[in-house]
Amino acid sequence: MRKVGIVANLRKKEVENILKDLIKYLEKRKKEIFLEESIPIVYKNKFTKANIPSDLDLLIVLGGDGTILDISHNIYFPIPVIGINVGSLGFLTEILSSEMFEKLDQIFDKKNFFIEKRMRLKVKILEDNNIVNLPSALNEIAIGRSSNLRIVCIKVYINGNYFLEFRGDGIIISTPTGSTGYSLSAGGPIIYPTIRVITLTPICVHLLFTRSIILPENSLIEIISYAKDQHPILSIDGQIFINLRENAKVKIQSEDKDFLFLRLKDKTHFETYRKKFNWK
């Protein structure tokens, strides 16, 4: 690994010192370093989040899961990403800041890692004979109530077949990666992140019995919000928000290009579950 990029969440106070130490470490390692342009360090190699170099061998993300979700919307080429956790939950960030150099040594010296592919969801909106293509979701796509707090009325079609109609707070369409996020909070199942399925989880619906449904990866999901004066909001990974018009159709299916995580061989998802959920 020669070319290493760095993205950092500078809103976290701890990041600045960690960032300086990381740059010094990579310089000693004779790596060619590329910094995201918002990092306030003078460096010859800079890039924007919207124009990440496609020939990087590794992208290191300093922050929490939100920082990884943010940059995932601009990566559609095979760059492995590893996160240094300076956040709280950290389901997507692989390394604790306290063990950063030890684990990076293992990566660069012992090649103690593997590349893990994660599926994503692509989404487009059809309204008024226009098609709006949006960034792909690594975690989930949600359609929910707007600020007027009115319930939404939703019709769901799967592979062109009518599936369900309900009134409630909305619906979450989740990847396995996102199963420990918003979907879990709404009662959805935990799914091992490399399994290739799509989960639909209604949110607070006006039905006596509603559960999540797990669909094959190749499913085409179409959602229509049909009530007047609703203006529900579509969100992508809780970071991108779009107001939907009446009778707008949302089409969701798996993205052709996976997101790549660099993962350490001595860390398992089961270990992460135990730590984050306080399981014994």
KOLVEX-407601 format. One record per residue: x, y, z of N, C-alpha, C in turn; residue in three letters. Coordinates in steps of 0.001 Angstrom, whole numbers, padded with zeros to 6 digits, always signed. Last residue first. Layout:
<rs>
XYZXYZXYZALA ...
</rs>
This chain:
<rs>
-023056-010195+027246-022061-010936+028011-021594-012159+027235LYS -023500-007124+025446-023831-008540+025652-022723-009211+026430TRP -023447-004424+024781-023194-004839+026171-023684-006256+026447ASN -023526-003719+022200-024819-003989+022828-024691-004423+024280PHE -020824-003391+021622-021732-002259+021402-023088-002456+022076LYS -019649-005877+022293-019195-004630+022900-020238-003530+022793LYS -021064-007752+020738-020984-007905+022193-020615-006588+022868ARG -020653-006770+018124-021998-006837+018690-021954-006905+020216TYR -017852-007147+017897-018425-005796+017844-019824-005775+018456THR -017725-009918+017981-017045-009143+019021-017615-007724+019077GLU -019041-010450+015618-019649-010900+016879-019018-010170+018062PHE -017315-009538+013691-018555-008794+013903-019225-009198+015221HIS -013897-009661+014844-015093-010239+014246-016292-009353+014501THR -010445-009330+014314-011666-008700+014826-012871-009270+014089LYS -008195-010319+013127-008420-010701+014527-009639-010009+015138ASP -008047-009281+010579-008401-010691+010719-008725-011082+012156LYS -009587-006145+009898-008518-006902+010542-008967-008340+010779LEU -010677-004846+006751-010957-005358+008078-009793-006198+008592ARG -011703-002346+004663-010532-003112+005055-010730-003539+006496LEU -014672-002369+002765-014041-002117+004058-012772-002953+004163PHE -016226-001051-000067-015196-001950+000443-014663-001479+001788LEU -019382-001259-001570-018472-000447-000771-017500-001399-000094PHE -020157-002330-004949-020092-002511-003506-019187-001452-002860ASP -022185-001419-007560-020831-001275-007026-020855-001353-005504LYS -024910-001639-008059-023994-002558-008729-022604-002554-008098ASP -027291-001556-005397-026295-000866-006213-025325-001879-006816GLU -030629-002809-005321-029229-002897-004918-028336-002184-005928SER -033265-000311-005352-032727-001639-005630-031244-001647-005275GLN -036152+001673-005463-034964+001287-004705-034552-000132-005105ILE -038024+004470-006354-037566+003148-006765-036230+002845-006085LYS -040827+006301-005554-039431+006059-005173-039074+004625-005559VAL -042981+008603-007007-042637+007187-006885-041148+007069-006582LYS -045250+011025-005783-043907+010714-006272-043631+009230-006042ALA -047681+011731-004716-047655+010679-005727-046286+010470-006373ASN -046498+014922-003793-047609+013974-003796-047502+013035-004990GLU -042878+015011-003358-044178+015575-003760-045252+014485-003713ARG -040517+014914-000730-041246+014224-001793-042568+014933-002095LEU -037458+016379+000026-038905+016477+000194-039599+015830-001000ASN -034583+014742+001150-035311+015203-000030-036796+015253+000318ILE -031370+014659+002615-032813+014755+002820-033486+015382+001599PHE -028688+012837+003867-029202+013536+002686-030721+013501+002775ILE -028366+011507+006279-027481+012622+005948-027951+013455+004769GLN -029460+009044+006841-029648+010102+007826-028831+011344+007539GLY -029157+007494+004563-028183+007336+005647-028285+008447+006696ASP -031321+009591+003108-030308+008596+002754-029255+008595+003850ILE -034818+010207+003304-033457+010422+003799-032562+009259+003386SER -037654+011937+002288-036798+010784+002017-035396+011121+002522LEU -040541+013099+003865-039123+013321+003606-038436+011987+003356ILE -043824+014043+002632-042895+013258+003457-041456+013502+003022PRO -046147+015791+001992-044745+016152+001769-043801+015372+002694HIS -048999+016088+002300-048149+015338+003233-046705+015805+003184GLN -051052+017016+000668-050468+017920+001668-049627+017186+002714ASP -052645+013847+000113-052424+015254-000209-051818+015997+000981LYS -051028+010624-000061-051978+011555+000564-051617+013002+000225ALA -049079+008837-001129-050153+009334-001979-051078+010375-001358TYR -046042+007596-001859-046721+008300-000772-047809+009150-001414SER -044870+004571-003023-045625+005776-003382-046266+006333-002120ILE -042118+002614-003898-042910+003183-002809-043574+004462-003295ILE -040731-000394-004939-041317+000879-005361-042262+001358-004262GLU -037936-002410-005278-038932-001901-004336-039420-000545-004827ILE -036756-005287-006630-037043-003892-006961-038189-003429-006077LEU -034292-007623-005505-035658-007098-005483-035693-005638-005916SER -031875-008919-005260-032247-008435-006589-033674-007871-006650ASN -031664-009836-002605-030867-008684-003041-031368-008089-004356GLU -034867-010696-001169-033634-011008-001898-032955-009736-002401PRO -035974-009316+002026-036151-009593+000606-034823-009972-000040LEU -037721-009497+005000-036394-009567+004392-036544-010077+002965ILE -039794-007323+006833-039717-008397+005850-038343-008325+005197ILE -040897-006594+010178-039984-006416+009053-040134-007590+008088SER -044438-006533+010959-043053-006883+011224-042203-006558+009993ARG -047464-005816+012457-046557-005488+011363-045135-005808+011785THR -050633-005793+013516-049488-006701+013438-048648-006337+012217PHE -052447-003715+013514-052265-004472+014748-051026-005354+014705LEU -051509-000530+012221-051939-001898+011996-051658-002685+013264LEU -050305+002054+011695-051635+001881+012272-052202+000525+011859HIS -046761+001908+012511-047889+001881+011578-049202+001643+012312VAL -043964+002581+013226-045167+002994+013974-046405+003051+013081CYS -042492+001922+010224-042286+002682+011458-043639+003092+012035ILE -041501-001149+008582-042432-000029+008783-042189+000628+010140PRO -038727-002241+006984-039252-002123+008342-040198-000924+008427THR -037174-004442+004844-038198-003396+004912-038776-003395+006321LEU -033910-005268+003823-034919-005345+004882-035871-004155+004805THR -032216-007285+001518-032781-005962+001791-033891-006124+002816ILE -029075-009093+001399-030532-009011+001440-030934-007561+001697VAL -026411-010730+001616-026909-009797+000608-028434-009865+000529ARG -024231-010634+004376-025363-011311+003739-026050-010303+002810ILE -022419-009113+005715-022033-009545+004373-023123-010351+003674THR -023481-008497+008292-023347-007447+007280-022923-007879+005884PRO -026234-010203+009635-024781-010243+009440-024444-009416+008202TYR -028751-008231+011018-028369-009119+009927-026862-009056+009752ILE -031206-007793+013401-029771-007650+013153-029385-008684+012095ILE -034498-006568+012393-033552-007611+012837-032111-007194+012624PRO -036331-003646+013672-035841-004545+012634-034814-005518+013162GLY -037249-001693+015393-037670-003072+015625-037219-004059+014576GLY -036169+000758+015038-037589+000623+014699-038078-000811+014841ALA -033521+000351+015602-034291+001190+016529-035789+001070+016289SER -032780-001080+013302-032802-001749+014603-033645-000967+015606LEU -032900+000995+011397-033784-000168+011283-033906-000910+012612SER -030801+002676+012170-032188+003143+012286-033166+001970+012256TYR -028550+000086+012704-028795+001514+012803-030261+001839+013023GLY -027984-002462+012062-027699-002079+013449-027926-000580+013665THR -028487-002604+009362-029424-003303+010253-029172-002981+011729SER -026767-001518+007535-027630-000606+008271-028566-001279+009254GLY -025653-003822+006435-024799-002897+007187-025638-001977+008059THR -027897-004833+005041-027402-005530+006236-026478-004653+007078PRO -029937-001898+004278-028941-002907+003922-028593-003714+005178THR -033438-001060+004420-032095-001135+004999-031223-002193+004325SER -035880+001171+004460-035359+000132+003570-033871+000046+003847ILE -038513+002078+006529-037052+002039+006393-036694+000880+005472ILE -041310+004305+006614-040751+002996+006313-039236+003128+006134ILE -043727+006023+008728-042891+005860+007554-042384+004447+007379GLY -045715+006364+010577-044611+007336+010587-043688+007173+009391ASP -048782+005597+008802-047900+005567+009965-046815+006618+009861GLY -050733+003405+006921-050590+004761+007428-049721+004688+008685ARG -050189+001236+004051-050375+001534+005468-050251+003026+005738PHE -050143-001563+001938-050515-000157+002074-050737+000122+003557GLU -048213-003905+000061-048733-003415+001323-049112-001942+001211LEU -047763-004995-002611-047424-005711-001388-048199-005210-000181PHE -048148-005508-006076-048618-004798-004888-048334-005637-003639TYR -045281-006019-008092-046473-006586-007466-046854-005788-006222ASN -042858-005105-009020-044049-004774-009784-045349-005275-009196GLY -041109-005874-006994-040982-006471-008332-042251-006282-009150ASN -043374-004651-004771-042133-005403-004857-042109-006164-006175ILE -044748-001652-003498-044762-002668-004544-043391-003340-004574TYR -046626+000074-001098-045361-000588-001397-045585-001668-002456VAL -047891+003212-000155-048121+001967-000874-046774+001393-001277LYS -048646+005225+002667-047636+004620+001797-048174+003352+001148ILE -049062+008187+004245-049815+007081+003653-048969+006488+002538CYS -047845+009525+007319-047730+009337+005881-048554+008125+005459VAL -049056+011920+009711-048670+010570+009324-048612+010481+007802ILE -047616+015127+010331-048730+014313+009843-048228+012921+009464ARG -045571+016821+011116-045884+015672+011972-047128+014893+011548LEU -044397+018832+009750-045779+019079+010188-046350+017908+010996ASN -041916+017902+008974-041975+018685+010211-043398+018997+010660SER -042797+014601+007751-042124+015890+007666-042336+016648+008964SER -042233+011090+008188-043025+012296+008384-042174+013555+008247ARG -040275+009213+005737-040976+009455+006988-041681+010792+007031GLY -038278+006791+004464-039313+007747+004062-040190+007961+005280ILE -034852+005953+004167-036057+006056+004988-036995+007083+004390ALA -032340+003733+003405-033185+004789+002850-034461+004787+003675ILE -029180+002913+004995-030602+002783+004728-031170+003980+003978GLU -026235+002496+004566-027042+002033+005695-028501+001823+005318ASN -025433+003360+002075-024688+002259+002696-025487+001661+003846LEU -027120+004430-000800-027128+004333+000660-026312+003133+001108ALA -026091+006582-003505-026462+005278-002958-026315+005265-001444SER -027499+009765-004440-026388+008927-003988-026880+007619-003377PRO -030154+009716-006992-029559+010175-005746-028360+009298-005373LEU -031881+010952-009791-030985+009934-009246-030245+010501-008042ASN -035017+011661-010757-033952+012224-009932-033139+011071-009359VAL -036879+012181-013610-036183+011156-012831-035033+011823-012088ILE -040132+013480-014363-038696+013674-014179-038131+012530-013341ASN -042865+013386-014401-042149+012904-015587-040644+013167-015533ASN -043467+014048-011721-043741+015000-012810-042930+014674-014061ASP -041043+011850-010449-042129+012785-010180-042235+013775-011326GLU -039192+009350-009158-039916+009689-010377-041080+010594-009999LEU -036032+008942-007774-037378+009464-007561-037977+009820-008913ILE -033879+006230-006859-034256+007319-007750-035715+007678-007508LYS -031141+004624-005323-032494+005143-005228-032702+006225-006273VAL -029302+001734-004340-029434+002932-005161-030910+003325-005203LYS -027622+000432-001578-028910+000596-002242-028896+001863-003082LEU -024889-001919-001232-025527-000620-001045-026859-000590-001797ARG -022935-004465+000399-023895-004005-000599-024461-002639-000221MET -019509-004741+000992-020828-004443+001557-021753-003915+000459ARG -016705-006856+001255-017638-006142+000387-018973-005930+001100LYS -013596-006616+002785-014977-007078+002938-015907-006208+002091GLU -010354-007767+002668-011292-006784+002126-012700-007367+002184ILE -008227-008306+005518-008930-008779+004326-009900-007685+003893PHE -005044-008497+007236-006331-007884+006912-006976-008621+005742PHE -002199-008321+007896-003197-009002+008720-004582-008396+008487ASN +000265-007728+006852-000876-007881+005941-002000-008669+006625LYS +002344-007101+008419+001943-008507+008416+000816-008803+007427LYS +002716-004315+007787+003815-005273+007920+003371-006714+007700ASP +000266-002934+007519+001359-002651+006595+002466-003713+006623PHE -001376-004089+009556-001842-003976+008168-000661-003844+007211ILE +000129-003863+011852-000319-005189+011425-000754-005172+009957GLN +000356-001092+011950+001559-001925+011787+001186-003310+011274ASP -002286-000478+012493-001746-000096+011194-000446-000834+010912LEU -002429-001445+015116-003215-002096+014069-002725-001720+012674LYS -000634+000285+016439-000468-001170+016520-001190-001859+015368GLU -001780+002772+015930-000485+002446+015348-000209+000942+015381PHE -004385+002573+017269-004224+002921+015865-002902+002442+015279MET -005409+002196+019729-004676+001070+019148-004292+001323+017694GLU -006813+004481+020367-005738+004061+021283-004893+002923+020714SER -008844+004620+018507-007719+005546+018368-006531+005123+019242SER -009859+001402+017292-009897+002427+018332-008681+003330+018170LEU -011030+000485+014063-009904+000602+014992-010175+001688+016026ILE -013345+000483+012437-012709-000785+012806-011736-000661+013968GLU -016492+001796+012184-015089+002142+012406-014381+000966+013072THR -019072+000872+012191-018349+000861+010925-016867+001168+011086LEU -019980+001120+014753-020182-000172+014100-019352-000273+012821PHE -019695+003350+016703-018603+002776+015943-018833+001382+015401GLY -020726+004976+018956-021095+003587+018668-020019+002858+017879LEU -018818+007388+018954-019410+006690+020091-019690+005234+019743SER -015647+008295+017559-017056+008559+017797-017552+007795+019001GLY -013348+007709+016534-013296+008836+017455-014740+009240+017763VAL -011933+004993+015130-013117+005405+015886-012808+006538+016862ASN -010935+004952+011932-010375+005099+013272-011475+005719+014129ILE -011820+002751+009267-012152+003856+010158-011402+003797+011472GLY -010892+002152+005923-010827+001720+007316-011046+002930+008205ILE -011674+001067+002649-011786+002117+003661-011649+001490+005045VAL -010445+000413-000623-010807-000068+000715-010723+001064+001737PRO -011830+001309-003651-010879+001760-002643-011295+001189-001296ILE -013127+000817-006465-012658-000135-005435-011521+000378-004557PRO -015723+003328-006698-014604+002599-007277-013952+001816-006146PHE -017381+005210-005709-017986+004189-006559-016891+003439-007331TYR -017913+007433-003238-016964+006387-003631-017709+005305-004418ILE -019636+009237-002127-018787+009718-003226-017780+008677-003696ASN -020897+008198+000014-021761+008693-001055-020966+009189-002264HIS -018967+007709+001900-019421+006577+001078-020265+007038-000104SER -018602+009964+003415-017709+009786+002265-018159+008639+001354ILE -020775+009558+005243-020658+010776+004440-019776+010544+003220ASP -020182+007171+006511-021387+007267+005684-021301+008462+004744LEU -017887+008004+007914-017780+006986+006865-018997+007034+005948ILE -019053+009824+009646-018011+010286+008734-017818+009299+007592THR -020787+008231+011144-021334+009271+010273-020328+009782+009265GLY -019095+006675+012722-019797+006052+011602-020338+007090+010624ASP -016430+009054+013359-017377+008014+013736-018032+007428+012503GLY -012965+009552+012712-014264+010058+013140-015142+008936+013631GLY -010962+009283+010002-010907+009618+011426-012239+010233+011835LEU -010310+006916+007624-011326+007870+008059-011224+008053+009566VAL -008170+006205+004990-008337+006162+006438-009302+007268+006844ILE -008045+004307+002165-008590+005561+002679-008843+005386+004169LEU -005603+002932+000007-006321+002859+001276-006835+004247+001627LEU -004693+003446-002488-004623+002051-002038-005409+001836-000748ASP -006207+005552-004937-005722+005348-003576-005687+003856-003259LEU -007230+006155-007417-006086+005244-007380-005480+005103-005977ASP -009208+008022-007371-009634+006631-007562-008483+005641-007460SER -009498+010660-005057-008665+009979-006068-008998+008490-006161PRO -012654+012184-004763-011658+011346-004099-010829+010620-005159ILE -014421+014466-005052-013462+014048-006082-012314+013269-005437ASN -015935+015251-002963-016650+014964-004203-015733+014429-005292ALA -014056+015851-001089-014892+014671-000854-015640+014266-002120LYS -010971+016747-002747-012281+017079-002185-013063+015790-001965THR -007462+016656-001844-008604+016257-002661-009888+016698-001984PHE -003920+017212-002083-005216+017487-001474-006325+017012-002415LYS -000604+017132-001604-001669+016310-002179-002976+016542-001427ASN +000978+018894-000118+000964+019003-001580-000192+018241-002215LYS -000326+020731+002627+000198+019468+002081+000057+019516+000570TYR -001058+022249+005597-000504+022480+004263+000138+021183+003770VAL -004032+021538+007168-002598+021275+007177-002095+021457+005751ILE -006864+021364+007876-006092+022616+007840-004585+022409+008000PRO -008961+019578+005806-007949+019402+006851-006973+020584+006791ILE -010489+019928+003576-010901+020677+004764-009904+020524+005916SER -009465+018187+001584-009110+019606+001549-009507+020401+002793GLU -007860+015198+002633-009097+015871+002221-008943+017363+002479GLU -004587+014305+001583-005478+014834+002615-006728+015448+001998LEU -002437+011662+000953-003405+012564+000333-004398+012997+001411PHE +000901+010513+000927-000285+010879+001700-001130+011886+000927ILE +002746+007769+000410+002335+008985-000297+000958+009379+000247GLU +004806+006544+003075+003576+006505+002296+003365+007833+001573LYS +006921+006038+004789+007202+006360+003393+005967+006221+002503LYS +006560+005853+007438+006315+004632+006685+006546+004824+005182ARG +006824+008434+008183+007901+007510+008543+007792+006211+007767LYS +004303+009261+007243+005526+009797+006628+006719+008898+006942GLU +002630+007941+009017+002608+007550+007608+003827+008083+006860LEU +003284+009322+011413+003468+007870+011312+003548+007440+009841TYR +002496+011925+010800+003898+011645+011115+004201+010152+010951LYS -000278+011446+010500+000516+011922+009364+002000+011648+009589ILE -000960+010695+013121-001142+009757+012015-000303+010166+010808LEU -000469+013013+014582+000312+011806+014868+000230+010808+013718ASP -002421+014667+013436-001001+015014+013333-000114+013802+013573LYS -004771+013247+014198-004446+013475+012792-002964+013785+012608LEU -004790+013456+016945-004683+012124+016340-004238+012254+014883ILE -005182+016226+017185-003930+015611+017650-003711+014237+017038ASN -007784+016432+015949-006633+017231+015499-005306+016608+015915GLU -009660+014814+017306-009183+014438+015981-007911+015175+015589VAL -010752+015674+019666-009612+014761+019745-008930+014544+018401GLU -012985+017201+018914-011795+017863+019454-010563+016961+019420LYS -014753+016967+015948-014394+016245+017172-013038+016759+017665LYS -014813+018290+013623-015697+018794+014689-015438+018085+016013ARG -013348+017038+011729-012646+018033+012539-013533+018655+013614LEU -013084+014032+010639-014179+014840+011179-013592+015829+012178ASN -011094+013358+007765-011221+013536+009215-012427+014399+009552ALA -009420+011201+005544-010584+012067+005756-010785+012163+007254VAL -006593+010432+003645-007129+010654+004991-008315+011612+004910ILE -005033+007890+001601-005815+009107+001777-006345+009203+003196GLY -002057+006589+000397-003011+006544+001514-003706+007900+001635VAL -000244+004586-001692-001020+005821-001643-002118+005712-000591LYS +000812+002002-001070+001678+003169-001186+000906+004476-001017ARG +000840-001192+000000+000000+000000+000000+000882+001253+000000MET 
</rs>
